[in-house]
Amino acid sequence: MSNEENISLPKDVCVLNTLAMGIAIQIIAQTTGESIEAWKNHIGVIANEQYRQLSAERMQEIVNELKSF
């Protein structure tokens, strides 16, 4: 893996994003009556599909946005 394939984010950005995703999944699960695990899986499938469709340029834009926190 080249250095361009690795990024380093501050710990607080990583933790905040993880907590935000967890909270969003909890709210969706409570609202729909589906399990948290089912929503984690569903969101994971959708995220993987979107990831496969991203251009290299868009990936870099996302990384730049995260680094600007």
Backbone atoms as SQL, in Angstrom:
CREATE TABLE atoms (id INTEGER PRIMARY KEY, chain TEXT, resi INTEGER, resn TEXT, atom TEXT, x REAL, y REAL, z REAL);
INSERT INTO atoms VALUES
  (1, 'A', 1, 'MET', 'N', 0.832, -1.172, 0.000),
  (2, 'A', 1, 'MET', 'CA', 0.000, 0.000, 0.000),
  (3, 'A', 1, 'MET', 'C', 0.886, 1.248, 0.000),
  (4, 'A', 2, 'SER', 'N', 0.629, 2.182, -0.886),
  (5, 'A', 2, 'SER', 'CA', 1.422, 3.397, -0.946),
  (6, 'A', 2, 'SER', 'C', 0.948, 4.386, 0.112),
  (7, 'A', 3, 'ASN', 'N', 1.772, 5.403, 0.350),
  (8, 'A', 3, 'ASN', 'CA', 1.403, 6.440, 1.320),
  (9, 'A', 3, 'ASN', 'C', 0.137, 7.169, 0.910),
  (10, 'A', 4, 'GLU', 'N', -0.131, 7.250, -0.396),
  (11, 'A', 4, 'GLU', 'CA', -1.333, 7.928, -0.855),
  (12, 'A', 4, 'GLU', 'C', -2.589, 7.146, -0.501),
  (13, 'A', 5, 'GLU', 'N', -2.454, 5.882, -0.163),
  (14, 'A', 5, 'GLU', 'CA', -3.604, 5.066, 0.210),
  (15, 'A', 5, 'GLU', 'C', -3.870, 5.099, 1.706),
  (16, 'A', 6, 'ASN', 'N', -2.972, 5.701, 2.464),
  (17, 'A', 6, 'ASN', 'CA', -3.127, 5.800, 3.909),
  (18, 'A', 6, 'ASN', 'C', -3.308, 7.255, 4.297),
  (19, 'A', 7, 'ILE', 'N', -4.182, 7.485, 5.272),
  (20, 'A', 7, 'ILE', 'CA', -4.357, 8.829, 5.815),
  (21, 'A', 7, 'ILE', 'C', -4.298, 8.747, 7.322),
  (22, 'A', 8, 'SER', 'N', -4.039, 9.870, 7.918),
  (23, 'A', 8, 'SER', 'CA', -4.032, 9.957, 9.373),
  (24, 'A', 8, 'SER', 'C', -4.993, 11.064, 9.776),
  (25, 'A', 9, 'LEU', 'N', -5.947, 10.712, 10.618),
  (26, 'A', 9, 'LEU', 'CA', -6.913, 11.689, 11.121),
  (27, 'A', 9, 'LEU', 'C', -6.736, 11.826, 12.623),
  (28, 'A', 10, 'PRO', 'N', -7.030, 13.003, 13.134),
  (29, 'A', 10, 'PRO', 'CA', -6.979, 13.154, 14.588),
  (30, 'A', 10, 'PRO', 'C', -7.953, 12.187, 15.262),
  (31, 'A', 11, 'LYS', 'N', -7.566, 11.718, 16.421),
  (32, 'A', 11, 'LYS', 'CA', -8.380, 10.766, 17.159),
  (33, 'A', 11, 'LYS', 'C', -9.780, 11.298, 17.417),
  (34, 'A', 12, 'ASP', 'N', -9.891, 12.598, 17.728),
  (35, 'A', 12, 'ASP', 'CA', -11.205, 13.147, 18.033),
  (36, 'A', 12, 'ASP', 'C', -12.131, 13.110, 16.818),
  (37, 'A', 13, 'VAL', 'N', -11.612, 13.327, 15.620),
  (38, 'A', 13, 'VAL', 'CA', -12.430, 13.271, 14.408),
  (39, 'A', 13, 'VAL', 'C', -12.928, 11.845, 14.182),
  (40, 'A', 14, 'CYS', 'N', -12.047, 10.880, 14.350),
  (41, 'A', 14, 'CYS', 'CA', -12.419, 9.472, 14.182),
  (42, 'A', 14, 'CYS', 'C', -13.490, 9.073, 15.195),
  (43, 'A', 15, 'VAL', 'N', -13.283, 9.416, 16.452),
  (44, 'A', 15, 'VAL', 'CA', -14.229, 9.045, 17.504),
  (45, 'A', 15, 'VAL', 'C', -15.567, 9.755, 17.303),
  (46, 'A', 16, 'LEU', 'N', -15.541, 11.039, 16.980),
  (47, 'A', 16, 'LEU', 'CA', -16.787, 11.779, 16.753),
  (48, 'A', 16, 'LEU', 'C', -17.584, 11.183, 15.593),
  (49, 'A', 17, 'ASN', 'N', -16.914, 10.844, 14.502),
  (50, 'A', 17, 'ASN', 'CA', -17.606, 10.238, 13.368),
  (51, 'A', 17, 'ASN', 'C', -18.190, 8.877, 13.732),
  (52, 'A', 18, 'THR', 'N', -17.457, 8.105, 14.498),
  (53, 'A', 18, 'THR', 'CA', -17.943, 6.794, 14.925),
  (54, 'A', 18, 'THR', 'C', -19.148, 6.939, 15.842),
  (55, 'A', 19, 'LEU', 'N', -19.065, 7.860, 16.798),
  (56, 'A', 19, 'LEU', 'CA', -20.194, 8.090, 17.706),
  (57, 'A', 19, 'LEU', 'C', -21.419, 8.603, 16.951),
  (58, 'A', 20, 'ALA', 'N', -21.207, 9.518, 16.018),
  (59, 'A', 20, 'ALA', 'CA', -22.328, 10.061, 15.242),
  (60, 'A', 20, 'ALA', 'C', -23.014, 8.962, 14.443),
  (61, 'A', 21, 'MET', 'N', -22.244, 8.086, 13.834),
  (62, 'A', 21, 'MET', 'CA', -22.834, 6.974, 13.073),
  (63, 'A', 21, 'MET', 'C', -23.619, 6.063, 14.011),
  (64, 'A', 22, 'GLY', 'N', -23.059, 5.765, 15.165),
  (65, 'A', 22, 'GLY', 'CA', -23.751, 4.906, 16.119),
  (66, 'A', 22, 'GLY', 'C', -25.059, 5.516, 16.609),
  (67, 'A', 23, 'ILE', 'N', -25.043, 6.799, 16.888),
  (68, 'A', 23, 'ILE', 'CA', -26.254, 7.488, 17.340),
  (69, 'A', 23, 'ILE', 'C', -27.305, 7.491, 16.235),
  (70, 'A', 24, 'ALA', 'N', -26.876, 7.786, 15.016),
  (71, 'A', 24, 'ALA', 'CA', -27.815, 7.801, 13.884),
  (72, 'A', 24, 'ALA', 'C', -28.451, 6.427, 13.693),
  (73, 'A', 25, 'ILE', 'N', -27.663, 5.378, 13.792),
  (74, 'A', 25, 'ILE', 'CA', -28.192, 4.021, 13.633),
  (75, 'A', 25, 'ILE', 'C', -29.168, 3.695, 14.761),
  (76, 'A', 26, 'GLN', 'N', -28.854, 4.095, 15.981),
  (77, 'A', 26, 'GLN', 'CA', -29.756, 3.860, 17.111),
  (78, 'A', 26, 'GLN', 'C', -31.095, 4.556, 16.890),
  (79, 'A', 27, 'ILE', 'N', -31.056, 5.802, 16.443),
  (80, 'A', 27, 'ILE', 'CA', -32.290, 6.554, 16.214),
  (81, 'A', 27, 'ILE', 'C', -33.113, 5.905, 15.107),
  (82, 'A', 28, 'ILE', 'N', -32.455, 5.528, 14.022),
  (83, 'A', 28, 'ILE', 'CA', -33.167, 4.874, 12.916),
  (84, 'A', 28, 'ILE', 'C', -33.784, 3.559, 13.388),
  (85, 'A', 29, 'ALA', 'N', -33.023, 2.785, 14.145),
  (86, 'A', 29, 'ALA', 'CA', -33.526, 1.497, 14.635),
  (87, 'A', 29, 'ALA', 'C', -34.744, 1.708, 15.547),
  (88, 'A', 30, 'GLN', 'N', -34.671, 2.670, 16.439),
  (89, 'A', 30, 'GLN', 'CA', -35.796, 2.947, 17.337),
  (90, 'A', 30, 'GLN', 'C', -37.019, 3.414, 16.558),
  (91, 'A', 31, 'THR', 'N', -36.787, 4.243, 15.555),
  (92, 'A', 31, 'THR', 'CA', -37.885, 4.801, 14.766),
  (93, 'A', 31, 'THR', 'C', -38.581, 3.728, 13.930),
  (94, 'A', 32, 'THR', 'N', -37.794, 2.805, 13.378),
  (95, 'A', 32, 'THR', 'CA', -38.355, 1.797, 12.476),
  (96, 'A', 32, 'THR', 'C', -38.752, 0.503, 13.165),
  (97, 'A', 33, 'GLY', 'N', -38.230, 0.274, 14.368),
  (98, 'A', 33, 'GLY', 'CA', -38.501, -0.977, 15.060),
  (99, 'A', 33, 'GLY', 'C', -37.603, -2.121, 14.615),
  (100, 'A', 34, 'GLU', 'N', -36.699, -1.843, 13.687),
  (101, 'A', 34, 'GLU', 'CA', -35.721, -2.856, 13.252),
  (102, 'A', 34, 'GLU', 'C', -34.548, -2.861, 14.234),
  (103, 'A', 35, 'SER', 'N', -33.784, -3.938, 14.232),
  (104, 'A', 35, 'SER', 'CA', -32.654, -4.033, 15.163),
  (105, 'A', 35, 'SER', 'C', -31.496, -3.153, 14.712),
  (106, 'A', 36, 'ILE', 'N', -30.692, -2.774, 15.683),
  (107, 'A', 36, 'ILE', 'CA', -29.481, -2.002, 15.396),
  (108, 'A', 36, 'ILE', 'C', -28.579, -2.803, 14.463),
  (109, 'A', 37, 'GLU', 'N', -28.430, -4.079, 14.728),
  (110, 'A', 37, 'GLU', 'CA', -27.565, -4.935, 13.898),
  (111, 'A', 37, 'GLU', 'C', -28.043, -4.971, 12.452),
  (112, 'A', 38, 'ALA', 'N', -29.360, -5.059, 12.250),
  (113, 'A', 38, 'ALA', 'CA', -29.902, -5.070, 10.885),
  (114, 'A', 38, 'ALA', 'C', -29.565, -3.761, 10.173),
  (115, 'A', 39, 'TRP', 'N', -29.685, -2.641, 10.886),
  (116, 'A', 39, 'TRP', 'CA', -29.366, -1.356, 10.274),
  (117, 'A', 39, 'TRP', 'C', -27.884, -1.210, 10.006),
  (118, 'A', 40, 'LYS', 'N', -27.029, -1.701, 10.915),
  (119, 'A', 40, 'LYS', 'CA', -25.581, -1.672, 10.677),
  (120, 'A', 40, 'LYS', 'C', -25.251, -2.412, 9.391),
  (121, 'A', 41, 'ASN', 'N', -25.831, -3.595, 9.238),
  (122, 'A', 41, 'ASN', 'CA', -25.575, -4.395, 8.035),
  (123, 'A', 41, 'ASN', 'C', -26.086, -3.683, 6.793),
  (124, 'A', 42, 'HIS', 'N', -27.301, -3.164, 6.864),
  (125, 'A', 42, 'HIS', 'CA', -27.907, -2.483, 5.716),
  (126, 'A', 42, 'HIS', 'C', -27.073, -1.268, 5.301),
  (127, 'A', 43, 'ILE', 'N', -26.686, -0.462, 6.260),
  (128, 'A', 43, 'ILE', 'CA', -25.887, 0.727, 5.971),
  (129, 'A', 43, 'ILE', 'C', -24.513, 0.329, 5.440),
  (130, 'A', 44, 'GLY', 'N', -23.945, -0.741, 5.972),
  (131, 'A', 44, 'GLY', 'CA', -22.655, -1.230, 5.480),
  (132, 'A', 44, 'GLY', 'C', -22.715, -1.634, 4.018),
  (133, 'A', 45, 'VAL', 'N', -23.782, -2.304, 3.625),
  (134, 'A', 45, 'VAL', 'CA', -23.955, -2.710, 2.228),
  (135, 'A', 45, 'VAL', 'C', -24.057, -1.485, 1.328),
  (136, 'A', 46, 'ILE', 'N', -24.872, -0.528, 1.734),
  (137, 'A', 46, 'ILE', 'CA', -25.049, 0.686, 0.929),
  (138, 'A', 46, 'ILE', 'C', -23.738, 1.474, 0.849),
  (139, 'A', 47, 'ALA', 'N', -23.052, 1.601, 1.965),
  (140, 'A', 47, 'ALA', 'CA', -21.785, 2.341, 1.984),
  (141, 'A', 47, 'ALA', 'C', -20.750, 1.670, 1.078),
  (142, 'A', 48, 'ASN', 'N', -20.665, 0.348, 1.118),
  (143, 'A', 48, 'ASN', 'CA', -19.722, -0.353, 0.251),
  (144, 'A', 48, 'ASN', 'C', -20.041, -0.126, -1.223),
  (145, 'A', 49, 'GLU', 'N', -21.310, -0.137, -1.564),
  (146, 'A', 49, 'GLU', 'CA', -21.715, 0.101, -2.953),
  (147, 'A', 49, 'GLU', 'C', -21.346, 1.525, -3.378),
  (148, 'A', 50, 'GLN', 'N', -21.636, 2.497, -2.524),
  (149, 'A', 50, 'GLN', 'CA', -21.282, 3.881, -2.857),
  (150, 'A', 50, 'GLN', 'C', -19.777, 4.057, -2.966),
  (151, 'A', 51, 'TYR', 'N', -19.030, 3.394, -2.088),
  (152, 'A', 51, 'TYR', 'CA', -17.570, 3.478, -2.123),
  (153, 'A', 51, 'TYR', 'C', -17.028, 2.977, -3.461),
  (154, 'A', 52, 'ARG', 'N', -17.570, 1.869, -3.921),
  (155, 'A', 52, 'ARG', 'CA', -17.104, 1.303, -5.197),
  (156, 'A', 52, 'ARG', 'C', -17.374, 2.245, -6.367),
  (157, 'A', 53, 'GLN', 'N', -18.340, 3.123, -6.225),
  (158, 'A', 53, 'GLN', 'CA', -18.701, 4.040, -7.303),
  (159, 'A', 53, 'GLN', 'C', -17.945, 5.379, -7.243),
  (160, 'A', 54, 'LEU', 'N', -17.200, 5.622, -6.165),
  (161, 'A', 54, 'LEU', 'CA', -16.502, 6.892, -6.016),
  (162, 'A', 54, 'LEU', 'C', -15.301, 6.982, -6.959),
  (163, 'A', 55, 'SER', 'N', -15.116, 8.155, -7.526),
  (164, 'A', 55, 'SER', 'CA', -13.910, 8.413, -8.307),
  (165, 'A', 55, 'SER', 'C', -12.762, 8.704, -7.338),
  (166, 'A', 56, 'ALA', 'N', -11.553, 8.602, -7.834),
  (167, 'A', 56, 'ALA', 'CA', -10.387, 8.921, -7.011),
  (168, 'A', 56, 'ALA', 'C', -10.439, 10.380, -6.560),
  (169, 'A', 57, 'GLU', 'N', -10.927, 11.252, -7.431),
  (170, 'A', 57, 'GLU', 'CA', -11.019, 12.671, -7.094),
  (171, 'A', 57, 'GLU', 'C', -12.010, 12.902, -5.958),
  (172, 'A', 58, 'ARG', 'N', -13.155, 12.247, -6.015),
  (173, 'A', 58, 'ARG', 'CA', -14.170, 12.415, -4.970),
  (174, 'A', 58, 'ARG', 'C', -13.671, 11.847, -3.649),
  (175, 'A', 59, 'MET', 'N', -12.954, 10.727, -3.708),
  (176, 'A', 59, 'MET', 'CA', -12.373, 10.159, -2.477),
  (177, 'A', 59, 'MET', 'C', -11.436, 11.171, -1.830),
  (178, 'A', 60, 'GLN', 'N', -10.615, 11.822, -2.651),
  (179, 'A', 60, 'GLN', 'CA', -9.680, 12.802, -2.112),
  (180, 'A', 60, 'GLN', 'C', -10.430, 13.982, -1.515),
  (181, 'A', 61, 'GLU', 'N', -11.519, 14.414, -2.140),
  (182, 'A', 61, 'GLU', 'CA', -12.328, 15.499, -1.587),
  (183, 'A', 61, 'GLU', 'C', -12.867, 15.123, -0.207),
  (184, 'A', 62, 'ILE', 'N', -13.333, 13.903, -0.066),
  (185, 'A', 62, 'ILE', 'CA', -13.860, 13.441, 1.221),
  (186, 'A', 62, 'ILE', 'C', -12.760, 13.445, 2.274),
  (187, 'A', 63, 'VAL', 'N', -11.590, 12.943, 1.917),
  (188, 'A', 63, 'VAL', 'CA', -10.450, 12.934, 2.840),
  (189, 'A', 63, 'VAL', 'C', -10.090, 14.357, 3.247),
  (190, 'A', 64, 'ASN', 'N', -10.056, 15.252, 2.287),
  (191, 'A', 64, 'ASN', 'CA', -9.728, 16.654, 2.584),
  (192, 'A', 64, 'ASN', 'C', -10.750, 17.271, 3.535),
  (193, 'A', 65, 'GLU', 'N', -12.014, 16.940, 3.328),
  (194, 'A', 65, 'GLU', 'CA', -13.067, 17.447, 4.219),
  (195, 'A', 65, 'GLU', 'C', -12.868, 16.950, 5.643),
  (196, 'A', 66, 'LEU', 'N', -12.534, 15.681, 5.787),
  (197, 'A', 66, 'LEU', 'CA', -12.305, 15.125, 7.133),
  (198, 'A', 66, 'LEU', 'C', -11.094, 15.753, 7.798),
  (199, 'A', 67, 'LYS', 'N', -10.059, 15.992, 7.021),
  (200, 'A', 67, 'LYS', 'CA', -8.837, 16.580, 7.575),
  (201, 'A', 67, 'LYS', 'C', -9.043, 18.018, 8.023),
  (202, 'A', 68, 'SER', 'N', -10.070, 18.685, 7.490),
  (203, 'A', 68, 'SER', 'CA', -10.269, 20.098, 7.818),
  (204, 'A', 68, 'SER', 'C', -11.006, 20.306, 9.143),
  (205, 'A', 69, 'PHE', 'N', -11.434, 19.229, 9.800),
  (206, 'A', 69, 'PHE', 'CA', -12.130, 19.367, 11.084),
  (207, 'A', 69, 'PHE', 'C', -11.257, 19.993, 12.127);
